[in-house]
Amino acid sequence: MITRLAAAKVNLDLRVIGRRADGYHELESLIAFCSIGDVLTFESASDITLRVEGPYASQLRDEPLQNNLVLRAAELLRKYAKSEQGARITLTKNLPVAAGLGGGSADAAATLSGLSELWGIDIGTAQLAGLGLTLGADLPVCLAGIPCYLTGIGEVIKPLKAFPPLWLVLINPRVGLSTPSVFAALDGRISPPRADNPTLGIDDREGLLKKLAASVNDLEIPAIELVPEIADCLSELRLISECLLARMSGSGASCFGLFASPDEAAASARIIRARHPAWWVADGLIDRPKS
């Protein structure tokens, strides 16, 4: 049996700098992944099947199977390899759906990686990323799974060579928010491209926080217009003195707070969970570049 963590993707910032003729938006974003995520297991079988369990399994029950990114990734890889192998896939859905954490893309990336190993498919990183890109712009960076700087529609990836140790608290008010609706609410508001190199001076905590403080998530304001509870999540994080930075991730509705130690993050998560038992709250470690 093969097991993969589909780590949550966190946009530490996100700038929308243009819109292409095909309707996709040009982005700039510092991305990180963390120890919080869905879990997938893969076992050999005669055909491809998927079982979904976990706290957020019910949010996927009404999704048509042909739209499920895990199954689409499995069929895509099998077709690429010209294979007749199957797999019994179990997805433990720990992340809320439509939460701005790249959950579906991370699940599909974990599927491509896990099934490549299970089926013994010799495929290079670039080829696997190319396959993933046909399923969505987030797939290549989710396959990388390390801190990166993204441009284009999210497919141009520059892995970061260094990243300071940081812990985070993730919050979601349990309100789904579709990415297209947030971009529609952005209503054409575009930011200028960065004037500086975003990857310089972020190898220590002070430098990274200074860089992030000078940036934004351009989707935060339109997302709050659609889901006002996002502002409540941010306010709760900012009330905690140990929180170094609070911001919305991706297109929302999840928000994150950065912390200098695991104890501070865990204690803060407990406080927010007690104040808002209806919210989803989790704490974990941000993954660092692999040596």
HELIX and SHEET records of a PDB file:
HELIX    1   1 ALA A   57  LEU A   60  5                                   4    
HELIX    2   2 LEU A   65  ASN A   67  5                                   3    
HELIX    3   3 LEU A   69  ALA A   81  1                                  13    
HELIX    4   4 GLY A  103  LEU A  118  1                                  16    
HELIX    5   5 THR A  125  LEU A  133  1                                   9    
HELIX    6   6 LEU A  139  ALA A  144  1                                   6    
HELIX    7   7 THR A  179  LEU A  186  1                                   8    
HELIX    8   8 ARG A  205  ALA A  213  1                                   9    
HELIX    9   9 GLU A  220  LEU A  226  1                                   7    
HELIX   10  10 GLU A  229  ARG A  238  1                                  10    
HELIX   11  11 PRO A  262  ARG A  275  1                                  14    
SHEET    1   A 3 ILE A   2  ASN A  11  0                                        
SHEET    2   A 3 HIS A  25  ALA A  45 -1                                        
SHEET    3   A 3 ARG A  15  ARG A  19 -1                                        
SHEET    1   B 4 ILE A   2  ASN A  11  0                                        
SHEET    2   B 4 HIS A  25  ALA A  45 -1                                        
SHEET    3   B 4 GLY A  86  THR A  92 -1                                        
SHEET    4   B 4 ILE A  48  GLU A  53  1                                        
SHEET    1   C 4 ILE A   2  ASN A  11  0                                        
SHEET    2   C 4 HIS A  25  ALA A  45 -1                                        
SHEET    3   C 4 CYS A 148  THR A 151 -1                                        
SHEET    4   C 4 VAL A 156  PRO A 159 -1                                        
SHEET    1   D 4 LEU A 245  MET A 248  0                                        
SHEET    2   D 4 CYS A 255  PHE A 259 -1                                        
SHEET    3   D 4 TRP A 167  ASN A 172 -1                                        
SHEET    4   D 4 TRP A 280  LEU A 285 -1                                        
END                                                                             
